[in-house]
Amino acid sequence: MIATISPAADNYEETLSTLRYADRAKRIVNHAVVNEDPNAKVIRELREEVEKLREQLSQAEAMKAPELKEKLEESEKLIKELTVTWEEKLRKTEEIAQERQRQLESMGISLETSGIKVGDDKCYLVNLNADPALNELLVYYLKDHTRVGADTSQDIQLFGIGIQPEHCEIDIASDGEVTLTPKENARSCVNGALVCSATQLWHGDRILWGNNHFFRINLPKRKRRDWLKDFEKETSPAEHDLDAASEASSEPDYNYEFAQMEVIMKTLNSNDPVQNVVQALEKQYLEEKRSALEEQRLMYERELEQLRQQLSPERQPPSGGPDRLSYSSQTAQQKVTQWAEERDELFRQSLAKLREQLVKANTLVREANFLAEEMSKLTDYQVTLQIPATNLSANRKRGAIVSEPAIQVRRKGKSTQVWTIEKLENKLIDMRDLYQEWKENVPEAKRLYGKRGDPFYEAQENHNLIGVANVFLECLFCDVKLQYAVPIISQQGEVAGRLHVEVMRVTGAVPERVVEDDSSENSSESGSLEVVDGSGEIIHRVKKLTCRVKIKEATGLPLSLSNFVFCQYTFWDQCESAVAAPVVDPDVPSPQSKDAQYTVTFSHCKDYVVNVTEEFLEFISDGALAIEVWGHRCAGNGSSVWEVDSLHAKTRTLHDRWNEVTRRIEMWISILELNELGEYAAVELHQAKDVNTGGVFQLRQGHSRRVQVTVKPVQHSGTLPLMVEAILSVSIGCVTARSTKLQRGLDSYQRDDEDGDDMDSYQEEDLNCVRERWSDALIKRREYLDEQIKKVSNKKDKTEDDVEREARLVEQWVGLTEERNAVLVPAPGSGIPGAPADWIPPSGMETHIPVLFLDLNADDLSANEQLVGPHASGVNSILPKEHGSQFFYLPIIKHSDDEVSATASWDSSVHDSVHLNRVTPQNERIYLIVKTTVQLSHPAAMELVLRKRIAANIYNKQSFTQSLKRRISLKNIFYSCGVTYEIVSNIPKATEEIEDRETLALLAARSENEGTSDGETYIEKYTRGVLQVENILSLERLRQAVTVKEALSTRARHIRRSLSTPNVHNVSSSRPDLSGFDEDDKVCIYGHCWVTSRIQALENITGIYTF
């Protein structure tokens, strides 16, 4: 090879490349190969080897080596095969195929290269497979008596999950009828329906054996005969052949997907509890849709009517007015229609998704049950429904399905577990691998599942969702701190405890709406952020808001899930979730099994800075902060199947139930008289041991009087959203005189010491009604429990479910006995209406607490009728000696702006009673009843009648000695008396439920749908309870809104007090009260700034310090 190179620098790269190539070319080595046919070469080498072996044999005639003979025979055989012609090879292949075909036909299988070979006069089975390449590939010809099973002696041998050694038999009668007879415990389905006895088969029927062996039976003769029998009467014989051909061509194609869906849908429609839940959800949605559309229509009509009334004739345009109104009406109607269509579409999508999940869940559960039964794992899988965590939040989309399918895992002697569909799907992969190893008899030590754990049941569970607490953020609008115990709603729609939280606004302001062009000078002070460009000019201002979320503690949690409880939530647009870990205190003892509830303390406090946008305003107005509460199962709280659920049922104590439907309100009464300065001042109230009305009003004879009534709810006395809007009327009457020596009192409250010798404001009319309703509900539950216990006890062969059911019923019956005792004799301080008073009332307040029953709807706290006028609550709750007495309505002079209070003028002469016109004797008491009608805005717009018995003493003029004693005495002087009412809205829903929600879920999941005493099935009761989540959230929003309004009113009263001028006539402290203050401290006390000279002037006038 000649290569040209150049010494020039410009050709350096080309020269170097040429030299590299030349160096590589020197290393090339050529190997000469003979151009010979590979087959000829092999033959030549074999011949050489044969010759070599023959030489070796001839040299060693005495030595006979078997291995040499084998090699020789193999070599000769290979030579013979290589020398065979292609024609001979083809002939041998055809002979083998024919022999294989004969053997398959003897086994009942017919195959061809083009597909299935169908015999016109034979009955056969065709396989159905999900793989199109394997679908309809196998044909099993049926004999007169065909046996199907996994044993080798069966005519048709099948292997897989759910196939018994002897599974079923197929018989063909002489008249052509085909009958399938399944064996015991052998799953056989015909057209999707499970068959347990002899079933007649027809042409085209789909058959399922075991878990996944689908076949279609073909009966040509039977179909042709049936067709002729059906059509002979209607068609002529000449048309038979044409119709038969068209019938054959139009025969439906039943593939694998059709057969599988048919089995699933038949399973769902065969009285399946989950399918009933879906139907109940659909029915509930349609009802809600109709009511919502009607309500929306009425609202738009009212708005249009208001617009028409607001438009005066002068301001209406001369033309186009009616057109505009009609256009507005059309626009409103379009909005309603669009909203309805969107909600319908969302519901249809949710329902389709739920059905799809149900089909998938049933398929997975069926396979898991087959695997568990085959391997004797004593584990049962069932499809049930539960509420997902996203649907327990108030932020969920309206119209979506509330529940989702879940898998209930039950193992004998273990607690019940609930898996998601995705979890079971992952577990099934391990189950199949384990089943395959089990079928192959792999030793226990070498199985892979031993390293990963048992896939059929989790020995150690991860954390479980206790429930979701929804904190509504409307308090951020009002700039008040929301301190509230939010109920934790479990996935069964029950309250599983309470989460004590605080939400407040730290900095910034929340406007009613966001204005884009906001150039307020105070924007920076309210927490705004200026966005500037590169030149430093302000583009726009983004308002900032800082709010604080504090989680204090969780109370009333079920003990079974109280191991390492933590909270998790995501605030508004935060990317990461915040986790609130519990405070671990080694000094606090761990929960014991004897306790039914547990309290967990948190120290979580976090500030969030958010941009105030329209979306954020909509979120805090309509949405809520959903806080998920998670927990782990405690060791020792799952040893039995029903222990966890029984502990969970105990978490709802009677106090918790009644606390949600009760609230206390106070009614204070003061009597005002004209004093020497011409002003109305409150008269004194003297305390007396023989008076239970709070004291005795000291009234001067012949003076003009006024009655002041104040009504206010009691803080922390219940979670019933109760708000008093106004006082409508005040009346007084029932003048009664009682002698303290000659007559015994008419106290309606039965005291233990029987020393009551005076009347008060106690009555038991509504309390008896509450107890009667409560007793009726308990009697109904007792009859139901007795019936169920008797039914389970009389069973001869009790299953594990029956034993579990009986244990649950007995425990519920014991708890019912304790509740019945609480009805008759409630414990002091138990929170049950009618419990003996266990408190120290403030001065002037009656000791005993009467009950008023509102009888509202338990679902939404709505009134069944208009509770106004003669139908108002409390009208019939009369006091002793009130019946038949005359009452006089007092004209209301003024209402208070600070609180719900009214002052009415009272002319005692209208009673025409000698007891009010004369001076009261020394051993006599004058009693009157003040009846007040108040307007409630919450929980329902209704009227409520309150009564208070007062005692009075008429005197002419205080003597100098009595006046001096009163001034010298250090006792406090009181001016009002009151009574505390306990308002009960309704009987708790948990009391009216025949069984707890967990038990109803189990009964519904087991298809135990026989009717109860009230005609409802278990699944209907469970569905109705699950659908109450929306009502729980609505009531909770109302409760928190009432809490915010009460906090606002309390703050407003404090502000007015701090800005009001002191009254020198209302003395609340004496001279020694300020002895410890310096002169500088006297200038500003209790938020009032006063000049020292003003204090001294007041001191000279009254002889005391007044503020």
QUIMOWO-V227029 format. One record per backbone hydrogen bond with DSSP energy under -1.0 kcal/mol. CO is the residue of the C=O (numbers start at 1). NH is the residue of the N-H. If there is no record, write none. Layout:
co:nh
CO:NH
CO:NH
This chain:
co:nh
9:12
11:15
12:16
13:17
14:18
15:19
16:20
17:21
18:22
19:23
20:24
21:25
22:26
25:28
34:36
37:41
38:42
39:43
40:44
41:45
42:46
43:47
44:48
45:49
46:50
47:51
48:52
49:53
50:54
51:55
52:56
53:57
54:58
55:59
56:60
65:69
66:70
67:71
68:72
69:73
70:74
71:75
72:76
73:77
74:78
75:79
76:80
77:81
78:82
79:83
81:84
85:89
86:90
87:91
88:92
89:93
90:94
91:95
92:96
93:97
94:98
95:99
96:100
97:101
98:102
99:103
100:104
101:105
102:106
103:107
104:109
108:141
112:115
115:112
123:142
124:218
125:140
126:216
127:136
131:134
131:135
134:137
138:127
140:125
144:172
146:170
147:156
148:167
148:168
149:158
151:154
156:149
160:163
161:211
164:150
165:151
167:183
168:148
169:181
170:146
171:179
173:176
177:173
178:201
179:171
180:199
181:169
183:186
187:210
188:195
189:208
190:193
193:190
199:180
202:205
205:217
206:191
207:215
208:189
209:213
213:209
214:128
215:207
216:126
217:204
218:124
219:223
220:224
221:225
222:226
223:227
224:228
225:229
226:230
227:231
228:232
231:235
236:239
237:240
239:243
240:244
241:245
242:246
243:247
244:248
245:249
246:250
248:251
255:259
256:260
257:261
258:262
259:263
260:264
261:265
262:266
263:267
264:268
265:269
268:272
269:271
272:276
273:277
274:278
275:279
276:280
277:281
278:282
279:283
280:284
281:285
282:286
283:287
284:288
285:289
286:290
287:291
288:292
289:293
290:294
291:295
292:296
293:297
294:298
295:299
296:300
297:301
298:302
299:303
300:304
301:305
302:306
303:307
304:308
305:309
306:310
307:311
320:324
321:325
322:326
323:327
324:328
325:329
326:330
327:331
328:332
329:333
330:334
331:335
332:336
333:337
334:338
335:339
336:340
337:341
338:342
339:343
340:344
341:345
342:346
343:347
344:348
345:349
346:350
347:351
348:352
349:353
350:354
351:355
352:356
353:357
354:358
355:359
356:360
357:361
358:362
359:363
360:364
361:365
362:366
363:367
364:368
365:369
366:370
367:371
368:372
369:373
370:374
371:375
372:377
378:412
380:410
382:408
384:406
386:404
393:396
397:400
404:386
406:384
407:419
408:382
409:417
410:380
411:414
417:409
419:407
420:424
421:425
422:426
423:427
424:428
427:431
428:432
429:433
430:434
431:435
432:436
433:437
434:438
435:439
436:440
437:442
438:441
448:451
449:453
464:631
467:629
468:489
469:627
471:625
473:476
474:477
475:479
475:480
482:503
484:501
486:499
488:496
489:468
490:493
491:387
494:490
497:488
498:555
499:486
500:552
501:484
502:550
503:482
504:548
507:546
516:518
520:523
522:526
523:528
527:544
529:542
531:539
533:536
537:533
540:531
542:529
543:612
545:610
546:506
546:507
547:608
548:504
549:606
550:502
551:604
552:602
553:500
554:600
555:498
557:598
558:561
559:562
560:634
563:632
566:630
567:580
568:628
569:578
571:574
578:569
580:567
585:588
592:595
598:557
600:554
601:583
604:551
606:549
608:547
610:545
611:613
613:617
614:618
615:619
616:620
617:621
618:622
619:623
625:471
627:469
628:568
629:466
629:467
630:566
631:464
632:563
634:637
642:646
643:647
644:648
645:649
646:650
651:653
653:657
654:658
655:659
659:719
661:985
662:720
663:983
664:714
665:981
666:712
667:979
668:710
669:977
670:708
671:683
672:706
673:681
675:678
679:675
681:673
684:698
686:696
688:691
696:686
697:953
699:955
700:703
705:906
706:672
707:904
708:670
709:902
710:668
712:666
720:722
723:937
723:938
726:935
729:933
730:890
731:931
732:888
733:929
736:927
738:925
739:743
749:751
764:768
765:769
766:770
767:771
768:772
769:773
770:774
771:775
772:776
773:777
774:778
775:779
776:780
777:781
778:782
779:783
780:784
781:785
782:786
783:787
784:788
785:789
786:790
787:791
788:792
789:793
790:794
792:795
799:803
800:804
801:805
802:806
803:807
804:808
805:809
806:810
807:811
808:812
809:813
810:814
811:815
812:816
813:817
814:818
815:819
816:820
817:821
818:822
819:823
820:824
821:825
827:830
832:835
842:845
844:978
850:982
852:984
857:861
862:857
866:868
867:943
868:871
869:872
872:875
873:945
876:878
879:882
882:885
886:734
888:732
891:905
894:903
899:901
900:711
901:896
902:709
903:893
903:894
904:707
906:705
907:910
909:912
914:918
921:924
923:740
925:738
926:952
927:736
928:950
929:733
930:948
931:731
932:946
933:728
933:729
934:944
935:725
935:726
936:942
938:723
940:942
942:936
943:873
944:934
946:932
948:930
950:928
951:697
952:926
953:699
954:920
955:701
959:963
960:964
961:965
962:966
963:967
964:968
965:969
974:685
977:669
978:846
979:667
981:665
982:852
983:663
984:854
985:856
988:992
989:993
996:1000
997:1001
998:1002
999:1003
1000:1004
1001:1005
1002:1006
1003:1008
1004:1007
1007:1009
1012:1015
1016:1012
1017:1021
1018:1022
1019:1023
1020:1024
1021:1025
1022:1026
1023:1027
1025:1028
1026:1029
1028:1032
1029:1033
1030:1034
1031:1035
1032:1036
1033:1037
1034:1038
1035:1039
1036:1040
1037:1041
1038:1042
1039:1043
1040:1044
1041:1045
1042:1046
1043:1047
1044:1048
1045:1049
1046:1050
1047:1051
1048:1052
1049:1053
1050:1054
1051:1055
1052:1056
1053:1057
1054:1058
1055:1059
1065:1067
1070:1073
1071:1074
1072:1075
1074:1077
1078:1082
1083:1090
1085:1088
1088:1085
1091:1095
1092:1096
1093:1097
1094:1098
1095:1099
1096:1100
1097:1101
1098:1102
1099:1103
